[in-house]
């Protein structure tokens, strides 16, 4: 039986509409309209606002356990610190790091996330634990299973091509029946995954009809190393190796030259824009208008909880808005509705998941915002306030696939006190 949801304001087609409604059947929105809902099963949120849930196109959940321990470092020593720390990580670290990350995301309004998970060197046990955390909390998960064979990865992350491929197939078969879980290949980077590893990931993405993910041109040192090692730039190499396609999600892509932008655009490129993480490492500001004008999909990602230290897509959206104004010296470079799309509908389109819009055929992923929260007042400015001022305190309820996963600011899927206690035992304060 269909369930109807209504409120004083509902965000439809880039504007807040008075007393609109959503019809939800199962995990999807089947219709929208205005006025009195046509059915009897109605949940009326009254003087609140219904808004599409946010989409996080890139993170590393287990690294949230390192939050605050690797601050104020350049990227190379930061990476060394990470790979040293995670050598001892096991199932508890994987589960609790993911649960902590998903809890923060859900309570700040994110219901779909693309994780990028490294701890596969000793088998699939750790990644299974992270996936279980997603199922327990009720978040929609695109799990990027990292392929990494560089020596610096250590035993916790490094695999041979053959082993990585076998374990990927095993994981795909195991979770094939779970519609809210997608397993995708994610070779670390050109310097972290060999050409055979990248080719295997590309081949598996084709075979299983999924996307694949890699860190690309994320720092000046990365660009230099790729050129010095292979004699070409990153996107040029992927093109030469025959793996550049519209299935690739390029994470960061901050340092692309004009030829690379053209190649990426010609292949149906997708870029995960990690606005706050770029600032964290004092990187350049991604030229978003340049990519959009070329026809490249761009959407927001937070990156790791220790390389940004926040997993709040909405706050990173504000960062994106401000730094794009600064970079272009144009306060109107991106409209508010375009920015909202980068954190919602464009994220869904980038990840090939029908989320981020309150429209028929999309998943029933939505937020109920407390329209009386100080950060959203005056009410006439809701569209701008969602981008530039909204506090996580304003996120009252969260639904993912029609299931309520946050009620009155608290998770419904797990015992929050128990989660905090387990975290405290694993990593004492």
MOJOSUL-V141302 format. One line per field, one symbol per residue. ss: DSSP state (a for helix, b for strand, c for the rest). phi: phi as a letter, one per 30 degrees, with the letter a starting at -180 (. if undefined). burial: + if it has 24 or more other ideal C-beta (glycine too) atoms within 12 Angstrom, else -. Layout:
BEGIN
ss: ???
phi: ???
burial: ???
END
This chain:
BEGIN
ss: ccbbbbccbbbbccbbbbcbbbbbbccbbbbbbbcccccccbbbccccbbbbcbbbbbbcaaaaaaccccccccaaaaaaaaaaaaaaccaaaaaaaaaaaaaaaaaccbbbbbbbbcccccccaaaaaaaaaaaaaccbbbbbbbbcccaaacccccccaaaaaaaaaaaaaaacccccbbbbbbbcbcccccaaaaaaaaaaaaaacccbbbbbcccaaaaaaaaaaacccaaaaaaacccccccbbbbbcccccaaaaaaaaacccbbbbcaaaaaacccccccaaaaaaaccbbbbccccccccccccaaaaaaaaaaaaaaaacccccccaaaaaaaacaaaaaaccccccccccccbccbbbbccccaaaccaaaaaaaaaacccaaabbbbbbccbbbbbccbbccccaaaaaaaaaaaccc
phi: .dccbbadbbdbhiadcdhdbccbbicbdcababidedccdbccdidbbcbdddbcdaabdddddceicbdhbddddddddddddddcdbdddddddddddddddddcjccbbcdbccdcdckcdddddddddddddjddbccdddcbbdeddiddbdbddddedddddededdcddcdcbbcbdbeeaddcbdeddddddddddddchbdbbadbhcaedddddddddciadedddedddicdadddcdcihdccddddddddddcidbbdccdddedechdddeddedddddjddbbdbciddbblibccedddddeeedddddddhbdcdbdddddeedcbddddddcibdbjbcaejcddcacccddcdedccdddceeddedcbdddedddbbcbhicdcbbhibdcdbddddddddddddbdd
burial: -+++++++++++---++-++++++--+++++++---+-----+-+--++++++++++++++++++++--+----+--++--++-++--++++++++++++++++++++++++++++++++++++++++++++++++++++++++++++++--++-++++-+--++-++--++--+----++++++++++++++++-+++++++++--+-++++++++++--++-++------++++++--+-++++++++++++++---++-+++-+-+++++++++++++-+-++++++++-+-++++++++++++++++++++++++++-+++-+-----++-+-++++++++++++++++++++++--++++++++++-+-++--+--+++++++++++-+++++++++++++--+-++++-+--+--++--++--
END
